Amino acid sequence: MSSISKLQNYVTNALECTRFRLIRKEEDFDDESIMFHPEMAHQVFGEQESIFGYRDLQIDVGFAAGSLDIYFNIKYSQKIDDVSPDGVKADDVEKALAELVEDGCYYTNLEEYKKIIKVKAEAFKPFGTKVDEFKINPGICGPKERTFEVYVSDINDKDFLKYHARLESLSFWFIDAFSRVEHDPLWLFFIVYEKYSDGGETRYATAGYFTVYQYYSYPQFIRPRISQILVLPPFQKLGIASRLIETTVNKYFLAKSNVADITYEEPTDIVQHIRSVIDAKHCMTLPAFAKDKLITGFSKEMLKEAKEKYKINPKQCRVIYEILRLSVVDKKNETDYRNYRVEVKKRLNLNSSKHQRALTRLQKRGVDVSAALSLLPTLEDRIEQLHAEYMQVEQVYHQVLKKLKIARE
């Protein structure tokens, strides 16, 4: 029984066998159309995203649509513990799932769970203060208009923290390198809910969230940092993330006189694309970003206007300048196009140059940095790397310009 070929029959792909449902009513337990799979499982079941010890394994995870109370159901036709004479043990699936639930509260009895969530669905109301509301038109989201509301909460609401812990347990399956936020008073939590009607009664379903940490900025400002944006799969491709970045964030923070600028913590490619489209659209309205100003190069005036009007931070402002500058560069004019490429490559090379200068300074002080220096690319290799980096950047910039409908062929 312990031969490798036989053991391989007891290995299951965690992404395929794990299924989620957001439960609004009892019928949803049998509705295959609302089921969705995780995007990743390495933070739950290891880097290989596989589960050992079962045949025909199926993991059903239910979340009450509003309160997010959790239900686990683990099914399989055979477990290796029951047939292996060598004492080979299967992975403890329930333990791995339970470790995601911070307060340890979840259900495995379906009938008990159905009773609990029926009561909670009727009583559930969004936590915190409403800061945004929007509608998604029919055609984009189906035959009927849908209404969404965004509420902001903080750590002072203990009931919210229990709810947020359940929401975070979902995040391990959809946000890479995810970690729970600390209970720090500088955190703000923005939760998106769908507001819908059930038998004439108003109900709420959790659609997504983002968190914001309010860093101090000398002398009397804060610098909000947006992190962990997640729109749950049943609500994706409705434009919700764009709405949150363009309207909710700006509506909440731009009106505050003590906000220096807004930053993002390691945004995903999708989030960065949305952010760049929105920021570029805003900067196009500013005098400092007029065509004649773009041609002359990046300026302090661009940074000043972008920061004062839209709280765009310096690094992002430079990116927006490069995007909009590309829209006016004549690529058929080799001199103009080359000057643009050199300008972008200088920015891309800043970190590498900074690292090399730091090593040189240490070397002059008598520190042995030979090992670190040996890892640096040769000048020829670095030129090739820079060219590859630039081509990727230009491709991304063209995608933004196409979205803005100002792409230049």
PESUL-V399022 format. One record per run of one state. SS is the DSSP state (hx for helix, st for strand, lp for the rest). FROM is the first residue (numbers start at 1). TO is the last residue. Records with the same first field share a line. If there is no record, write none. Layout:
SS=FROM-TO  FROM-TO
This chain:
lp=1-3  9-10  24-25  31-31  35-35  37-41  46-49  53-53  56-57  65-69  76-77  83-92  99-106  108-109  124-128  137-145  154-157  172-186  199-200  218-220  232-232  236-239  254-258  260-261  265-268  284-286  290-290  297-299  311-311  313-313  329-333  349-349  365-369  375-378  405-409
hx=4-8  14-17  26-30  32-34  42-45  80-82  93-98  110-123  158-171  233-235  240-253  269-283  287-289  291-296  300-310  314-328  334-348  350-364  370-374  379-404
st=11-13  18-23  36-36  50-52  54-55  58-64  70-75  78-79  107-107  129-136  146-153  187-198  201-217  221-231  259-259  262-264  312-312
